[in-house]
Amino acid sequence: MAKIKSGAKGGIAALDQSPSHLLHRALQRALDIYVEEFGEAGITQRQYAVLAAADEREGATQADLVRITGIDRSTLADMARRMIGKGLLERERSNVDARANAVRLTEEGRLALADARPKMAQADAKLLKLISGGGRRAAFVGLLRDLARAHDEPKAPKASKADEKKVKAPKPPKAVKAGKGHKGGHKKAKKKAA
């Protein structure tokens, strides 16, 4: 019989202490709640994010939507293509950058978003209800926001190998053995004596 080293519910200690694992499990639970509210045929959580972002940033480019939603570029491009095919979005060349595509909600997209908003609010309420205490709920959402925004902050450039060498601490002097002195010191002393 295997020994259980963590809580009574049979968790694995290494996983119960792993933020990345716990976030993954929390995401799984959040997506399950989302499907309960929206149903299998409803828009996906990512589609909701794109619709909500496109609604708030009318004429945003696909690159803007990547930054806003956190969905990677190739996935968002594929999603936009499928959402255009469903009549939820329309795409046109950006007025600001002719190389970029601007995305707008269609009337059908606005209706889908209006239908989805109360369902999303209900899914969020169900998820947060799993956390006791309003203060803890607000703190949890704040911490999630901090994690999400930390990913968006520009990263400091890495130091080059030359810079790393400049920063290294000097090597300590080698220990001198008793009666020996430094290299060649004994010979120099004999020459001076002669």
C-alpha positions in Angstrom: 0.0 0.0 0.0 1.4 3.4 -1.0 2.0 6.0 1.7 0.1 9.3 1.4 2.3 12.2 2.6 -0.1 15.1 2.1 -3.7 16.0 3.0 -6.6 13.6 3.6 -7.9 14.1 0.1 -5.0 12.2 -1.4 -3.1 15.2 -2.9 0.6 14.9 -3.8 2.7 17.1 -1.7 4.9 18.4 -4.6 1.9 19.3 -6.6 -0.1 20.8 -3.7 2.8 23.3 -3.3 3.3 24.0 -7.0 1.8 27.4 -8.1 2.0 26.4 -11.8 0.2 23.1 -11.1 -2.5 24.8 -8.9 -3.1 27.5 -11.5 -3.5 24.8 -14.1 -6.0 23.0 -11.9 -7.9 26.2 -11.2 -8.0 26.9 -14.9 -9.5 23.5 -15.5 -12.2 24.2 -12.9 -12.9 27.7 -14.4 -13.3 26.2 -17.9 -15.7 23.5 -16.5 -17.8 26.2 -14.9 -17.7 28.3 -18.1 -19.0 25.3 -20.1 -21.8 24.8 -17.5 -22.9 28.3 -18.1 -22.5 28.6 -21.8 -23.2 25.0 -22.9 -21.2 23.0 -25.4 -22.6 25.1 -28.4 -21.8 28.5 -26.9 -18.9 30.7 -27.7 -15.6 29.6 -26.1 -13.9 31.5 -23.3 -11.2 32.7 -25.8 -13.9 33.8 -28.3 -15.5 35.8 -25.5 -12.2 37.5 -24.7 -11.7 38.5 -28.4 -15.3 39.8 -28.7 -15.0 41.8 -25.5 -11.6 43.2 -26.5 -12.8 44.1 -30.0 -15.9 45.8 -28.5 -13.9 48.0 -26.2 -11.1 48.7 -28.7 -13.1 49.4 -31.9 -10.8 49.0 -34.9 -8.0 47.3 -32.9 -5.5 45.4 -35.0 -5.0 41.7 -34.5 -1.6 42.5 -32.9 -3.5 44.7 -30.4 -5.8 41.9 -29.6 -2.8 39.6 -29.1 -1.5 42.0 -26.5 -4.9 42.6 -24.8 -6.0 38.9 -24.6 -2.7 37.1 -24.2 -3.7 34.7 -27.1 -0.7 34.0 -29.3 -0.5 35.5 -32.7 -1.1 32.4 -34.9 -4.0 31.2 -32.7 -5.6 34.6 -32.7 -5.3 34.8 -36.5 -7.0 31.4 -36.9 -9.7 32.4 -34.4 -10.3 35.7 -36.2 -10.7 33.8 -39.5 -13.2 31.3 -38.0 -15.1 34.1 -36.2 -15.3 36.1 -39.4 -16.7 32.9 -41.1 -19.3 32.7 -38.3 -20.3 36.3 -38.9 -19.1 37.5 -35.5 -16.2 39.7 -36.7 -15.2 41.6 -39.8 -11.7 42.5 -40.8 -10.3 45.4 -42.9 -7.0 47.1 -43.4 -6.0 49.3 -40.5 -6.2 53.1 -41.1 -3.1 53.5 -39.0 -0.9 50.7 -40.5 -1.8 49.4 -44.0 0.1 46.2 -43.2 -2.2 45.4 -40.2 -5.7 44.1 -40.1 -8.3 45.9 -38.0 -11.0 43.8 -36.4 -14.5 45.0 -35.7 -17.6 43.4 -34.3 -20.5 42.7 -36.6 -24.1 43.1 -35.5 -24.2 39.4 -34.9 -21.0 39.7 -32.9 -22.5 42.4 -30.7 -25.6 40.2 -30.1 -23.4 37.2 -29.2 -21.4 39.4 -26.8 -24.5 40.9 -25.2 -25.9 37.3 -24.7 -22.6 36.1 -23.3 -21.9 38.9 -20.8 -24.4 37.8 -18.1 -23.3 34.1 -18.6 -19.7 35.2 -18.1 -20.6 37.2 -15.0 -22.5 34.1 -13.6 -19.5 31.8 -14.4 -17.1 34.3 -12.6 -19.5 34.5 -9.6 -19.6 30.7 -9.3 -15.8 30.4 -9.5 -15.3 33.1 -6.9 -17.9 31.6 -4.7 -15.5 28.6 -4.3 -13.2 31.1 -2.3 -14.6 32.0 1.0 -14.7 35.7 2.1 -15.1 38.8 -0.1 -11.7 40.1 0.8 -10.0 36.9 -0.2 -11.9 36.9 -3.5 -10.7 40.5 -4.3 -7.2 39.6 -3.3 -7.3 36.5 -5.5 -8.4 38.5 -8.5 -5.8 41.1 -7.8 -3.0 38.5 -7.6 -4.2 36.9 -10.9 -4.1 40.4 -12.5 -0.6 40.9 -11.2 0.6 37.6 -12.7 -1.1 38.4 -16.0 0.4 41.9 -16.2 3.9 40.8 -15.2 4.0 38.8 -18.4 3.2 41.9 -20.4 5.9 44.1 -18.9 9.0 44.6 -21.0 11.9 42.5 -19.9 15.3 44.0 -19.2 17.8 43.0 -21.8 20.1 40.2 -20.8 23.7 41.1 -20.0 26.2 40.1 -22.7 29.1 37.7 -21.9 31.5 40.7 -21.9 29.2 42.5 -19.3 29.0 39.4 -17.2 32.9 39.2 -17.1 33.0 42.9 -15.9 30.6 42.2 -13.1 32.3 39.1 -11.7 33.9 39.5 -8.3 37.8 39.4 -8.3 39.3 36.1 -7.4 40.7 35.9 -3.9 44.6 35.7 -3.7 46.0 32.3 -3.5 47.1 31.1 -0.1 50.8 31.3 0.6 52.3 28.1 2.1 54.4 28.6 5.2 58.0 29.3 4.4 57.6 29.4 0.6 56.5 32.9 -0.2 55.2 33.8 -3.7 56.3 32.0 -6.9 59.9 32.6 -7.7 60.3 34.6 -4.4 62.8 32.1 -3.0 65.1 32.3 -6.1 65.0 36.1 -6.2 66.1 36.3 -2.5 69.1 34.0 -3.3 70.1 36.2 -6.2 70.0 39.4 -4.1 72.1 37.7 -1.4 74.9 36.9 -3.9 
